[in-house]
Each structure stands twice: as C-alpha cells, then as structure tokens.
Amino acid sequence: NGSISYERVKEIQELHQTNRKWNDIGYHFLIDSTGCIFQGRDFFNNIDDINLIPNFIHGAHVKHNNSGKIGICLLGCYHPPEGSNCKKKLSSQSISSLVELCVFICSHYSLKSSDILMHRDLRSSDCPGNNIANQLLSIKEQIESQLLLG
C-alpha cells in the first residue's frame, strides 16, 4: 500500500505542478489509509525558526483561505456520490496519524481543536466528504484530550 500511496501523492504533485503551475502540492501533509504521513508543500519554508512559520505558511488548498493555514489531505474517497462504490470510512491508522499531527500543530502554535476546520467550513465544497465530516467531532475530541494531557 505504501507504493500505491506514494504513486498517488506523485500524481497529485504532477497535477498541481504541471497542470495548475503551482510550485508544489497544495497541501502541506497527506495521510494515507495506513497512517503514513507524506510531506506535501514545504511546511518549513526554509526558515530556521519553526516559531516563525505561521506567518509564512501559504498553502493552495482552499481558494482565498490559504495564508497562515496548514492543509492536510486524507487520501481516499470519503463522499460517495449516488451509485458509487466509494463508501470509505477513515481507517483507525489514518485517524491516529491525523490526531498525532494535529496535536503537534496545535501544541506548537497554541491552537485548540476548535481551530481545526474542514475545507467545507471555508468554501462551498463536499470536501473532505460526509464520512470524514461525520467523524470530525470525535477526532477533535481525541485531539483535545491529548492536548489536555500535554
């Protein structure tokens, strides 16, 4: 599955760089169904001081809402259209990695789980899909619980 996910990430990179003429993948991180986290867009922006990053982060994941935001893509199909075989739920490994990554980001930048938004919270979209949207409250509770444990 790792090579399939790697190939999918390379396809996304090709789409974003070649077709859309962006400098990199629009998302900063991508997580596959095994919980593997891929780095997309350069998160560290060649800055030595990680504390400066929020001022310089610029993604390409939600039009008009990219400055100072970190984009995380969950690889898979989570919003099945009528008649589609796409009925995936997030795997426990994906959830675990998402929680771990969000805890790191939130703790480093003094954010709360309530600061975590979906694409559809910022712009009209089905993204990230109803199956993820339905799990988000539970995921945020896991993040908040780990943040409180510090």
LINTA-V26455 format. One record per backbone hydrogen bond with DSSP energy under -1.0 kcal/mol. CO is the residue of the C=O (numbers start at 1). NH is the residue of the N-H. Records with the same first field share a line. If there is no record, write none. Layout:
CO = NH, NH
//
This chain:
1 = 5
2 = 6
3 = 7
4 = 8
5 = 9
6 = 10
7 = 11
8 = 12
9 = 13
10 = 14
11 = 15
12 = 16
13 = 17
14 = 18, 19
15 = 20
16 = 22
26 = 60
27 = 41
28 = 40
29 = 73
30 = 38
31 = 75
32 = 35
36 = 32
38 = 30
44 = 47
49 = 52
50 = 53
52 = 55
53 = 56, 57
57 = 68
62 = 65
66 = 59, 69
71 = 28, 29
73 = 31
78 = 131
81 = 84
85 = 87
91 = 95
92 = 96
93 = 97
94 = 98
95 = 99
96 = 100
97 = 101
98 = 102
99 = 103
100 = 104
101 = 105
102 = 106
103 = 107
104 = 108
105 = 109
106 = 111
112 = 115
113 = 116
118 = 121
119 = 122, 123
126 = 129
127 = 120
129 = 133
130 = 134
132 = 135, 136
135 = 139
136 = 140
137 = 141
138 = 142
139 = 143
140 = 144
141 = 145
142 = 146
143 = 147
144 = 148
145 = 149
146 = 150
//
